[in-house]
């Protein structure tokens, strides 16, 4: 078993671990959770929270242990994903530095940001616990803390999406050039197209599949991307 195959398998496993972390954090109806705390969110003073109420309701009812593991799994998975991205770099290398390096750096950047986002959800969940348990007098300060945490995560998500989109198009362009180790069909398989495909496929799958993979779509797509890369680059 050569190094690129091992790296590809590492990327697949890393994406699977990321996806499990997503389920821990975002699929509150799956597995154990603690007694639901009241969600004491002031959406009048903080209107940006109106669209986040379902998310906050999910995080508020999760135990501290589950929040911690949901965040940590993303951190633990990141190095494995970076190994998978190295395998992608090796497959793109024959196309030259300008074709190979930018998408690889963008994918790596998105992976690192993703691990930060996972960890941030742990802290947001704990802040929601504190808001629910705090007396009225102490709640305003905690709401301000939650608002700052929310802004940080939204900013991180924005950069992650930008990196993934640009990286995916650059990757496809490199493969279409015909100079990489991939067959041309690999141009159609990247994190963006795989995510869109998952969203479409999920609509026709049984409902329980959607419930048990809530929030994990992007990392399921990453798993498909690394699997396709590992199989097609080794042909």
HELIX and SHEET records of a PDB file:
HELIX    1   1 UNK A    3  UNK A   26  1                                  24    
HELIX    2   2 UNK A   47  UNK A   52  5                                   6    
HELIX    3   3 UNK A   53  UNK A   60  1                                   8    
HELIX    4   4 UNK A   64  UNK A   92  1                                  29    
HELIX    5   5 UNK A   93  UNK A   95  5                                   3    
HELIX    6   6 UNK A   97  UNK A  133  1                                  37    
HELIX    7   7 UNK A  136  UNK A  176  1                                  41    
HELIX    8   8 UNK A  184  UNK A  188  5                                   5    
HELIX    9   9 UNK A  191  UNK A  204  1                                  14    
HELIX   10  10 UNK A  207  UNK A  212  1                                   6    
HELIX   11  11 UNK A  217  UNK A  233  1                                  17    
END                                                                             
